Every structure is written in C-alpha cells, then in structure tokens.
Amino acid sequence: MQESIASSTSHLNTESRWSSVGRMLGIVILLWVLAQFVVLIAAGFLDGNLDGDFGPLDGTLIIAGTLCSAPLVVFLLFIRRPKLEHLIIAEPTPEGQHIHSLPNSKILQTPVPTRIRQFIVRSRHPLRVPVAKHLWMLFLGGVVISSVAFAPLLVDSTNTMFILLALFVAIPAWLVGFSTPVFAWWSFSSSRFHLSTTRQQGEAMLIAGMLSTFPAIIINSFIAPGAVLFVSGGNASASLVENIIVIVSAPVGEEICKALAVLSLAGLIDSKKRGFQVGFTVGLGFALLENLQYILFSLFAGEVVALSYGLTTVVRGIGSIPGHAMWTACSGYAIGHILEQRKQTQQIPDVTRWDLT
C-alpha cells in the first residue's frame, strides 16, 4: 500500500499511560461537585427543612439543585461519549481496483485488485495505566513532602510564610493523597487479572463505582435518619441515629449500592473472574470519590493539618481502599457466578426433546 491510513483514534496507540489517570481524576472531581447538587435535590424531596425527619417538600431546593446539576450532567455525557474508529478493509477480488479514493483527500493503492469496505466501530484500544510501583512511590513521596511542608504550622500557626507554604502545597497534597493509592490498586488489579479489558470498559467500571456513592449518600443522609426518627416517633436521640447510620446504614447501604453498580455492568460480565474484576474496580471507584472528601476535610484541621493529613491519607490509602474493593469484588464474583450459570443453562440443549427413535 502506498500510504498507511490512520483511524480516527490512532493517537490512542501512543497515548500516555497517565492519560486514563488524568481523565478519571477530572471526572471524579466533576462527580463530587455534581453529588453536592444531587444531595440538594434529595433534600428537597425528603427533608426540606433539614431537621433529620421526613418532609416537608421544598421545591426551591429541587429546582436549584436541578438547574445547577444539569450542565454538569451534559458535560459528563459529552466527555464520556463513545470513541469511534473509521475502519477500512481492502479485500482482494478480481473485479476490484488498484487505486481507491478515501476521505480526507487520501488515496490507497494496493498491489492487487481490491474492494474497499468501510465501517464505523467503537474503539477497542486496551486499558493502559501507570505501573503500580510508580504510583505508590508518588503517593508515599507526596504524603511525606506534604506533611513536612505542613509541619511548621505545629510550631507557629500565625507565621505568614508557614501559611503560604501550606496553601501552596495543599492542592497537590489533596490530589496525590486521595487519588494515587486508588490508581495504584487499579494498576495492580489490571495487571494481575490477565483479562482483556478496553480503556472504555476499565474507565466505565471505575465511574460506576463513583456514581454508586450518590444513592449511598442519600441513604446515609436522609433515608436512614428519617426512618429511625419515624419508627421511634421522633424520640430517638442524635447519638442513636448516628450509631445506627455508622453501624447499619453505612456498611449495608454502601454494599447494596456498589452491588447494584456491578449489576449495571452485567453486559461486561461473562465469568466469575470477570465479575470479580468488575466488582474490585467498582469498589475502587467508590473509594476514589469517598477519599476525595475525607482528604479534603483533613486539610482544614488548622495547625495540626500535618498530623490530620498524614494519618488520614495513610489509613484511607492502605486500609479502606482495598476493603471497599474486596467486599465489592465478592459481590461481583457472586453476580458473575449467577450470570455464568444462566448462560450455561441457555447453551445446554434439552435432549428430552430429541427424536432418537
């Protein structure tokens, strides 16, 4: 062929391993902002006066939340639109031609007579993420450097230079603290499962986990407190409501939401192993958005920010993230087992209907 024809997404072949990390980082921040407006809408429907009990309905909160969230939803759908490729196939045939005119003023010349067939297909480029070791090094280095930069506030929290240094470090410390351990586990799992996963599929799993935080927040913020107060006739103490949320509502509600997110990706699951992978990645997505908020709050600890940030990032990065991933992976494994059995049942012929006489 005289000239190689590049597809519309050929740049993905040379795309940096950090590209998916950058996209997911942008999307999780977008979804965190969107979550605030979703909570506003939920408050308008469930607890308009924000007293913990159900009711009354507040149309102002609903309208304000809807108007603010609509542009974010449109933008999210735009950046998550399917990536397409222009596939060109030259098939040898005696009735064909040697020279073919292609779009964008390109010409294809073949040594034998060929017939051109063109298709628009979804991109199937494989998921590529940075090496887990590099991400862990970035995480540990970032946490240590940030904690050292925050440490002078322990000595003098009124010193202007110390405050400016802390402000300068705050945003990079936040980004590194909440995201890199999640991406490190994502990289580790992607390299260990040995399953063919496209970039679109891998990112969809992570985003599904982020979205599963929305109903979990609504359950913990409105449904669980309202239900406790309703059952108790409004006599439940604030500490009782908080304990029920922490002990019952949060773990049970979150796992149900994450399992439903895995189920929404049933089209990707064809085996127990794939179900485990999907569940693990969904759990990481949930942890990514949850960590964003925890690490952000740890930066508002005043003069003890060095201790607050360092402790929170290490505990969340090493402890809670794999916990979220493993519990959801178990749900994914179970869902994969059910789907696999159902598929096998559909493939087994009913020999009782065969006429063998």
C-alpha positions as CSV (number, residue, x, y, z in Angstrom):
1,M,0.0,0.0,0.0
2,Q,1.3,3.4,-1.0
3,E,0.1,5.2,2.2
4,S,-1.0,3.9,5.6
5,I,-4.5,5.1,6.6
6,A,-4.8,6.2,10.2
7,S,-8.0,5.6,12.1
8,S,-9.8,8.5,13.9
9,T,-8.4,7.2,17.2
10,S,-5.0,6.1,16.1
11,H,-3.5,8.5,18.6
12,L,-4.6,6.2,21.4
13,N,-1.9,3.7,20.4
14,T,0.7,6.2,21.6
15,E,-1.3,7.7,24.4
16,S,0.5,8.0,27.7
17,R,-0.3,5.6,30.5
18,W,-1.2,8.6,32.6
19,S,-4.0,9.7,30.3
20,S,-6.6,7.4,31.9
21,V,-5.5,8.6,35.3
22,G,-5.9,12.2,34.3
23,R,-9.3,11.6,32.8
24,M,-10.5,9.8,35.9
25,L,-9.1,12.5,38.2
26,G,-11.1,15.1,36.3
27,I,-14.3,13.0,36.3
28,V,-14.2,12.2,40.0
29,I,-13.8,16.0,40.8
30,L,-16.7,16.7,38.4
31,L,-18.9,14.0,40.1
32,W,-18.0,15.2,43.6
33,V,-19.3,18.7,42.6
34,L,-22.4,17.0,41.0
35,A,-23.0,15.0,44.2
36,Q,-23.5,18.2,46.2
37,F,-26.4,19.3,43.9
38,V,-27.8,15.8,43.9
39,V,-27.9,15.9,47.7
40,L,-29.7,19.3,47.4
41,I,-32.4,17.7,45.2
42,A,-32.7,14.8,47.6
43,A,-33.1,17.2,50.5
44,G,-35.9,19.0,48.6
45,F,-37.8,15.7,48.2
46,L,-37.1,14.0,51.6
47,D,-36.2,16.6,54.2
48,G,-36.9,20.2,53.1
49,N,-36.2,21.7,56.5
50,L,-33.1,19.6,57.1
51,D,-34.2,18.5,60.6
52,G,-33.5,14.8,60.0
53,D,-37.1,13.8,59.8
54,F,-39.0,13.1,56.6
55,G,-40.7,16.2,55.0
56,P,-41.6,18.7,54.1
57,L,-41.2,19.0,50.3
58,D,-39.1,22.0,49.3
59,G,-39.5,23.0,45.6
60,T,-36.8,25.7,45.8
61,L,-34.1,23.1,46.7
62,I,-35.3,20.8,44.0
63,I,-35.2,23.5,41.3
64,A,-31.9,24.9,42.4
65,G,-30.3,21.5,42.5
66,T,-31.7,20.6,39.1
67,L,-30.6,23.8,37.4
68,C,-27.1,23.5,38.9
69,S,-26.6,19.8,38.1
70,A,-28.0,19.8,34.5
71,P,-24.9,21.5,32.9
72,L,-22.6,19.1,34.8
73,V,-24.6,16.0,33.6
74,V,-24.5,17.3,30.0
75,F,-20.7,17.8,30.2
76,L,-20.2,14.4,31.7
77,L,-22.2,12.7,28.9
78,F,-20.1,14.7,26.4
79,I,-16.7,13.6,27.7
80,R,-17.9,10.0,28.1
81,R,-19.3,9.8,24.5
82,P,-18.1,6.6,22.8
83,K,-14.8,6.9,20.9
84,L,-15.2,5.7,17.3
85,E,-12.8,4.4,14.7
86,H,-13.0,4.6,10.9
87,L,-12.2,1.0,9.9
88,I,-11.1,0.5,6.3
89,I,-10.7,-3.1,4.9
90,A,-9.2,-3.8,1.5
91,E,-10.4,-7.2,0.2
92,P,-8.7,-8.9,-2.8
93,T,-11.1,-9.6,-5.6
94,P,-10.6,-9.9,-9.4
95,E,-13.3,-7.3,-10.0
96,G,-11.6,-4.7,-7.8
97,Q,-9.3,-1.8,-8.4
98,H,-5.7,-0.9,-7.6
99,I,-6.4,2.7,-6.6
100,H,-9.1,3.9,-4.2
101,S,-10.1,7.4,-3.2
102,L,-10.7,7.7,0.6
103,P,-12.0,10.5,2.9
104,N,-9.7,13.5,3.8
105,S,-8.1,13.5,0.3
106,K,-6.3,10.2,0.9
107,I,-5.5,7.7,-1.8
108,L,-5.0,4.0,-1.2
109,Q,-3.0,2.0,-3.8
110,T,-2.9,-1.8,-3.5
111,P,-0.6,-4.3,-5.4
112,V,-3.6,-6.5,-6.3
113,P,-7.2,-5.6,-7.3
114,T,-9.2,-5.0,-4.1
115,R,-12.6,-3.9,-3.0
116,I,-12.8,-1.3,-0.2
117,R,-15.3,-1.7,2.7
118,Q,-15.6,0.9,5.4
119,F,-17.1,0.7,8.9
120,I,-17.5,3.0,11.9
121,V,-16.8,0.9,15.0
122,R,-16.2,1.6,18.7
123,S,-12.7,1.9,19.8
124,R,-11.2,-1.3,21.2
125,H,-7.9,0.1,22.5
126,P,-6.7,-1.7,25.6
127,L,-6.6,-0.1,29.0
128,R,-3.2,1.3,29.8
129,V,-2.4,2.6,33.3
130,P,0.9,3.5,35.0
131,V,2.9,0.9,36.9
132,A,1.6,0.4,40.4
133,K,5.1,0.8,41.9
134,H,5.4,4.2,40.4
135,L,2.1,5.3,41.8
136,W,2.9,4.0,45.3
137,M,6.2,5.9,45.1
138,L,4.3,9.1,44.1
139,F,1.9,8.5,47.0
140,L,4.4,7.9,49.7
141,G,6.7,10.7,48.5
142,G,3.8,13.2,48.2
143,V,2.5,12.4,51.6
144,V,5.9,12.7,53.3
145,I,6.7,16.0,51.5
146,S,3.3,17.5,52.1
147,S,3.4,16.5,55.8
148,V,6.8,18.1,56.2
149,A,5.5,21.3,54.5
150,F,2.6,21.4,56.9
151,A,4.7,20.7,60.0
152,P,5.9,24.3,60.7
153,L,2.2,25.1,61.5
154,L,2.6,22.9,64.6
155,V,5.2,25.4,65.9
156,D,3.6,28.7,64.8
157,S,0.3,28.8,63.1
158,T,0.3,32.6,62.7
159,N,3.5,32.8,60.6
160,T,2.7,34.2,57.2
161,M,5.4,32.2,55.4
162,F,4.3,28.9,57.0
163,I,0.7,29.6,56.0
164,L,1.7,30.5,52.4
165,L,3.8,27.3,52.2
166,A,0.8,25.2,53.4
167,L,-1.5,26.9,50.9
168,F,1.0,26.3,48.1
169,V,1.2,22.6,48.9
170,A,-2.5,22.0,49.8
171,I,-3.9,21.2,46.3
172,P,-1.1,18.9,45.1
173,A,-1.3,17.2,48.5
174,W,-5.0,16.7,48.2
175,L,-4.8,15.3,44.6
176,V,-1.9,12.9,45.5
177,G,-3.4,11.9,48.8
178,F,-6.9,10.8,47.6
179,S,-6.2,9.5,44.1
180,T,-2.8,7.8,43.8
181,P,-3.5,4.8,46.1
182,V,-6.7,4.1,44.3
183,F,-4.9,4.2,40.9
184,A,-2.1,2.1,42.3
185,W,-4.7,-0.6,43.3
186,W,-6.3,-0.2,39.9
187,S,-3.0,-0.8,38.1
188,F,-2.2,-3.7,40.3
189,S,-5.5,-5.4,39.7
190,S,-5.4,-4.8,35.9
191,S,-2.0,-6.5,35.7
192,R,-3.0,-9.5,37.8
193,F,-6.4,-10.4,36.4
194,H,-5.0,-11.1,32.9
195,L,-8.3,-10.3,31.3
196,S,-8.6,-8.4,28.1
197,T,-10.1,-5.0,29.1
198,T,-10.5,-2.0,26.8
199,R,-9.9,1.5,28.0
200,Q,-13.6,2.3,27.7
201,Q,-14.6,-0.7,29.8
202,G,-12.0,-0.1,32.5
203,E,-13.0,3.5,32.9
204,A,-16.7,2.6,32.9
205,M,-16.2,0.3,35.9
206,L,-14.4,3.0,37.9
207,I,-17.1,5.6,37.0
208,A,-19.9,3.2,38.0
209,G,-18.3,3.0,41.4
210,M,-18.1,6.7,41.7
211,L,-21.8,7.0,40.8
212,S,-22.8,4.4,43.4
213,T,-21.8,6.9,46.1
214,F,-24.8,9.1,45.1
215,P,-27.5,6.8,46.5
216,A,-25.3,5.8,49.4
217,I,-25.0,9.5,50.4
218,I,-28.8,9.9,50.2
219,I,-29.4,6.7,52.3
220,N,-27.0,7.8,55.0
221,S,-28.0,11.5,55.0
222,F,-31.8,11.3,54.7
223,I,-33.4,7.9,54.4
224,A,-31.7,6.2,57.4
225,P,-32.1,9.2,59.8
226,G,-35.7,9.7,58.7
227,A,-36.5,6.0,59.1
228,V,-35.1,5.9,62.6
229,L,-37.0,9.0,63.7
230,F,-40.2,7.7,62.1
231,V,-40.0,4.3,63.8
232,S,-39.2,5.9,67.2
233,G,-41.9,8.5,66.9
234,G,-39.3,11.3,66.8
235,N,-37.9,10.2,70.2
236,A,-34.5,8.8,69.0
237,S,-31.5,10.7,70.3
238,A,-28.9,12.2,67.9
239,S,-26.3,9.7,69.2
240,L,-28.6,6.8,68.5
241,V,-29.3,8.0,65.0
242,E,-25.6,8.4,64.4
243,N,-24.7,5.0,65.7
244,I,-27.4,3.3,63.5
245,I,-26.0,5.1,60.5
246,V,-22.4,4.1,61.2
247,I,-23.1,0.5,62.3
248,V,-26.0,-0.5,60.0
249,S,-26.9,2.1,57.3
250,A,-23.4,2.9,56.0
251,P,-22.0,-0.6,55.6
252,V,-25.2,-2.3,54.4
253,G,-26.4,0.6,52.2
254,E,-23.0,1.2,50.6
255,E,-22.5,-2.5,49.7
256,I,-26.0,-2.7,48.2
257,C,-25.3,0.4,46.1
258,K,-22.0,-0.9,44.9
259,A,-23.5,-4.3,44.1
260,L,-26.2,-2.6,42.0
261,A,-23.4,-0.7,40.2
262,V,-21.8,-4.0,39.4
263,L,-25.1,-5.4,38.2
264,S,-25.5,-2.4,35.9
265,L,-22.3,-3.6,34.2
266,A,-23.7,-7.1,33.7
267,G,-23.1,-6.8,29.9
268,L,-19.4,-6.9,30.6
269,I,-19.5,-9.9,32.9
270,D,-19.1,-13.3,31.3
271,S,-17.5,-15.3,34.1
272,K,-16.9,-15.3,37.8
273,K,-13.4,-14.0,37.3
274,R,-14.7,-11.1,35.2
275,G,-17.3,-10.4,37.8
276,F,-14.6,-10.3,40.5
277,Q,-12.6,-7.8,38.3
278,V,-15.7,-5.6,37.7
279,G,-16.6,-5.6,41.5
280,F,-13.0,-4.8,42.5
281,T,-12.8,-1.9,40.1
282,V,-16.3,-0.6,41.1
283,G,-15.2,-0.7,44.8
284,L,-12.1,1.4,43.8
285,G,-14.3,4.0,42.1
286,F,-16.5,4.3,45.2
287,A,-13.3,4.7,47.4
288,L,-11.9,7.3,45.0
289,L,-14.8,9.7,45.4
290,E,-15.2,8.9,49.2
291,N,-11.5,9.6,49.7
292,L,-11.6,12.8,47.9
293,Q,-13.9,14.2,50.6
294,Y,-12.1,12.7,53.5
295,I,-8.7,14.0,52.4
296,L,-10.2,17.4,51.6
297,F,-11.7,17.7,55.2
298,S,-8.3,16.6,56.7
299,L,-6.7,19.8,55.2
300,F,-9.0,22.0,57.3
301,A,-7.5,20.9,60.7
302,G,-5.7,24.2,61.4
303,E,-2.3,23.9,63.0
304,V,-2.5,20.1,63.3
305,V,-3.0,19.7,59.5
306,A,0.3,17.8,59.2
307,L,-1.0,15.1,61.6
308,S,-4.5,15.1,60.3
309,Y,-3.5,14.9,56.6
310,G,-0.7,12.3,57.1
311,L,-2.8,10.0,59.3
312,T,-5.9,10.2,57.1
313,T,-4.1,9.6,53.8
314,V,-2.2,6.6,55.1
315,V,-5.2,5.0,56.9
316,R,-7.5,5.6,53.9
317,G,-4.9,4.7,51.3
318,I,-3.7,1.4,52.8
319,G,-6.8,0.3,54.8
320,S,-10.1,1.4,53.5
321,I,-9.5,1.3,49.7
322,P,-8.7,-2.4,49.4
323,G,-11.5,-3.0,51.9
324,H,-14.0,-1.3,49.6
325,A,-12.6,-3.2,46.6
326,M,-12.5,-6.6,48.1
327,W,-16.1,-6.5,49.5
328,T,-17.5,-5.4,46.2
329,A,-15.3,-7.9,44.4
330,C,-17.1,-10.6,46.4
331,S,-20.4,-9.3,45.2
332,G,-19.1,-9.2,41.7
333,Y,-17.9,-12.8,41.9
334,A,-21.4,-13.9,43.1
335,I,-23.1,-11.9,40.3
336,G,-20.6,-13.4,37.8
337,H,-21.4,-16.9,39.1
338,I,-25.1,-16.4,38.6
339,L,-24.7,-14.9,35.1
340,E,-22.3,-17.7,34.1
341,Q,-24.7,-20.4,35.3
342,R,-27.6,-18.7,33.5
343,K,-25.5,-18.6,30.3
344,Q,-24.5,-22.3,30.6
345,T,-28.2,-23.3,31.1
346,Q,-29.2,-21.5,28.0
347,Q,-26.4,-23.3,26.0
348,I,-27.2,-26.8,27.2
349,P,-29.7,-28.4,24.7
350,D,-32.8,-30.2,26.1
351,V,-32.1,-33.8,25.0
352,T,-35.5,-34.9,26.1
353,R,-37.0,-33.2,23.0
354,W,-34.7,-35.0,20.6
355,D,-36.4,-37.7,18.5
356,L,-33.9,-40.5,18.7
357,T,-36.2,-43.3,17.5
